[in-house]
Each structure stands twice: as C-alpha cells, then as structure tokens.
C-alpha cells in the first residue's frame, strides 16, 4: 500500500516566522493554495524589517558574509526540492552560486566603494558605504528563484533589511527559500517574503514611509505608479535586472557617509 | 619724566571698540542693465524679464530673463547639438584642459565674483571671498583631473556620458552650486543646461564670460534664468537625459514624481535639520565656535546647517552662557563690509518664512534669545536667534528654517543623543563634539546622515563627497563618488 504524502501549507515568511496572511486569504498558484498577503501584512513586514535592521547592519561584515554563505549551504542541501519549484537545477545552481558570490563581497565593499579623501586642509576625511535601511523588493515573475535571489542578495549583503514580494505566478520557490533563511542564521526580519497579488501589494510597499529604497525590477506595467509613490519619502528607486551580479548592484542600496575630523597636536 | 610725557601724548583708551566701516570696492564688478539667456554660446534676448535685487538694500541690480518653454527648448537643443557634434567625442584630456582653464580664470577673477555674489545674494564678502570662490575654482580644478581618468573611477566598467544634463541650483551658494553641478557633468563628457535660482542669477550669467575666455565650445554650457516655471520646463523636457537638483525637499519630491516612469536619471540634494551634538567632555570654547559657524554661517541659508543643538545636560548652563555671549559679538550688516559676520536674508519670501517659523517657536513655548543688535533700515535682515527649552515636536525642531535660528535640546546619554539626532525625516549632516576618540567613531557610525563633522563643522572640499540620507536626497556631489551620477556604466 502506497503512503499518502504529507503536503506543505505555503505561508508567508515574516519576522522570522511563518504566519498565514492576517487576512485569511489565499490564491492558487503552481497547484497549491498560497497565502495572499494584505496591506497589513506588508506593514507588519516593514515593521519587522525595521526592527531587525540595527542588528543586521551592526554585525561585522565578516559575519554577514558568513551568514550569506550559510544560506548557500542550506540551499544546496535542498537543491532537488528547489528544482521542482522553479525552472530546474540550472536555475537553482545559479541562485546558490549568486549567494556565494555576494557572500564574498561583504567585507570588500568598503574598500572598493569607500575612499579616503585628500581635502585641502588639516582634516582626516573618509567615506564609507552604509546600508540605506529597509529595502522593498518587487521580485520578477521569472525566473522565480534566481530572479528573487539576484535582487535580495545584493540588498542584504550591504546590511539592509528587506521586504520582498515574491513572483506572483511561481511563488513556491520563495516560500521554500524562507525555510532556508529560517535555518541559516539570518536574523528574523532581515528578509521578509510575501506572496500575493503584486498589483495590490507593490503600491503599498512603494508608498510606505518607513521604506528607504525600492527595487521595482519586477513591476509589471506598474512602474510609473510605483516610482511616483516612491517620491513620497524620497526613496531610492532601483530598476533591478534579474540576470546581473555586480558590486554596483550592491552600491545602489547603499548610502555613502563622509566623516571629517581635524588633524592637530 | 620724558617717558611720562610720551605716555600723556597717547590717545586715551577708548571706552568702546567700534569697527570702522571696511567696505569692499563695489566697482570691482561691472553690472549690465539687462542680461540675456546664454544659449549655444550666444546671448539670446529674452521675451520676458524680471528684476534681480540687492537684498541688503532692496535696490534693483539688473533685469534678467524669465525663460519661456520655447527658450528652454532652444537651450536643450543647443546642448544636444554640442553633445553630439564634438563634446562627447573630443579627447578626454582636451576636455580636462577646458576645465582647468575655467578653474584658473575663476581664480584670477575671484574678487570680482565674490563682490557679485555678495551683491546679488546678501552673503558677507568674507564668506564669498574666502569660501564660495576658492571652493568653486577648486571644484573645477578637481574634476578637470578626472576627465581623462574616468575608467579608474569605475573598476571593471566603461563609463559613458549620459547626454544632456538639466541642472537646477539654489540661491544660497549660487556660484559654488554651479561649480558642483557643471564640473563633474562636463568632466564626464555631458553637456549642460543650468538654471540658477530666481533671486541669484548674476554670478551664473557672469560665469558665461569665463566660458568665453576659456573658449569652451558653444552649447556645452547653457544658462537659462527664471523662477520655478523655467525649472519645471527643464525637468519635463524630453531632450534632457539627467536632472540634478539642489533645493527644498518639497520641490525635490515633485521632481521625483514628475520623472516617475521615465528613463531620465535623477540626483537630489535636498533639505536638512542637522544636529550638532556636544558631550560634556568637549573642548567647550571650540565647540561654541563650531556651533556658531554651524548655524550662523551664510545667515543659516545652508542645507547642512547645524540647526539643532543637542547639549549634554551636565554642561548645559556653561554652554548656553558662552553661546549667548558669542552671539553678542556677531556683526550683522552690510554684506560688502569685510567685518560683517552675518549678512542679509536672501529674499523677502525667505525672511517671511523665517519670521513665521520663529513666531511658531515662541507660540509653542520655547524661550527665545536674540542679542541686542541694530539692523539696517532697508533690506531683509534677521537677528541671530537661539531657542532654548525646545521640545522635539516643535516645528522649530522638525522643519528646516534656513535662517540664523538655532534650536537647543538636551540629552543625558549617548543613546539618547543618537535617538534625538536621528529623529527627523532628513539625514544630510550631523556634528559631534567630544574629546573621546572612540565616542566620535561610535557616534559617526550611528548618526544617519551623509556628512559627519567631528570637532568641526561646515567644512567642504571638492574631494569630499556630499549628500544626504533619507529625505535629504540621493546621490553624492564631490569626490570620486560625484562622477557616478553623470555616467552610464557599460
């Protein structure tokens, strides 16, 4: 007699936990009932992200790099499951390798993007990159895993906390990723993964006054509306592409801080 | 005995020390009655004009153009022509040499421009002479050197110019802001249409003569004057590839909204409400000088002005006493007098805004202090002002006043100082005063602002990136980072 498999309930990943949408809504995607996040879920996710930000940004770069590498380790262990939820093994490998690549950037960013500035006076002056804060990511529909990872990894490696709207059509890989993140020493709230209707959720994220930057790369036909809403608190707007990896992708979620001090005896 | 006689011959010790007037020569600058728009290397007679005035006397200085949409269109067309027919393909080292020339000519004509800047804007000649002009020239000199070294600024990428940059600048540092905008744009190979502020167009218009002397190809820099309507035309113009704006957060947001969904690049340098934090171990006399320089420099018309003072409670009394005493020695008056510390408020409109916000501070319950001070009868003036007993919720602690008005708050612990300093939507600058090195670095890390001045304030340099966090804008000006907004990375 064959055994009946135990099926998974697909939920949100919010503040390090796996709640259903507070609205109780679901929608059907990839043959499963997926949580359909609400306005309140977006707001809760932003709160969770803001709460986790000081700790994540305050970790040493070496430590953050190790946590990103740990994500790759955990993904590797589940790669066959991931492969079933996206376009296949190739995409999974790409997503894993991307985390590894960005993990190595954590403790090199300041050397590449920062500077020591030779001002014309007796002052010590330097510029360092710092995370901008809470970053909203509208992930592309395709590829559902590598696209999301390509946008989230550069945001978090620099010390930001994120609220991510997963692929609407293929959200399951994102939920699986949440389970990886929960066991990868990523502090709860640093990555919050919401599934649901992008058209409903993206404007809430774009207009939220406690979100510092938004990646609208996955915005489908909503670009102008989202960018207009982003202006309400002068958000940094990034039109991220799902297929690139570069330190400039990290830089677009960073601020530059310049510090002056007099030199004298 | 002879010695005693000599002593008697001396003048008696005066009972008070007055400064004699020390005006800078106004005729160093030759004003024209009327200025055109500088488009394609020529002066275009504007259809509409308005008058720019000396804010310290309210006397008219000259008539300048209020650019119409057609005129803005002509300027953008000239910039496009110049970009496509020469400037973007000229050898980068030649581009560098034009910028070096501009820097040198500005140095040579520095005093003339300093006088012009003080006349049109009301700022003390000491500041326009010692700060605005040297920094403007230095900015061109700095970016000149980058023009043929761009590939070293962006490892593993090929930087390409964007095209036509539309640049809109404020009235607080007219020529310096022009330099901050034009120098990196040209160094990276772009051409420019720049709109100076409505109330301070003259230094930008005289700068066109520097361009003539430098033999810059026509159309590489175009200047269109006028109020916000001309700026809005520039922002909307489909032929512009990039907008760089320095000004209020309100207008910055409107520009960001306007550009939503377009491919135009944008950088914004907006308002601020910087906190100057003094710990009880600070060198108090130096700190008080820094605070005064932080808020009364340029009449407080500085986006990064240290407009909130956070004093540790244990030194509150001596700090405020010293601050008030120092305030009494500030000389307010004729911008062209070399002894003047605080000049004229830039415009009637700005004076009204300062007056309104100061009234709100009194209404909300803060204690106001203004030193005895005789102001000229004509012109726009505001006495250097300190508010104590200020709550964080008061408008004078939250809104940018952009005038010589300081709001004092107190704190007990470093954490409280950080929390209060960061408690605004802005994030442009902050100051820290303490003798403890590790505390400086910890505070510098925790303050959410683009520029942190430790044991100093309001220092600027072309090699030093400047720009804000949060609602103070995005993008940096100055340094290697200042090139980023003007290139496409391939």
Interface residues (C-beta under 8 A of the other chain):
Chain A: X112 X115 X117 X118 X119 X120 X121 X123 X125 X127 X132 X133 X212 X223 X224 X225 X226 X227 X228 X230 X231 X232 X233 X234 X236 X248 X255 X256 X257 X258 X259 X260 X261 X262
Chain B: X138 X155 X157 X249 X252 X253 X254 X256 X257 X259 X260 X261 X268 X270 X425 X440 X444 X449 X450 X451 X452 X453 X454 X455 X456 X459 X461 X463 X464 X465 X466 X467 X469 X470 X471 X472 X473 X474 X476 X479 X480 X481 X489
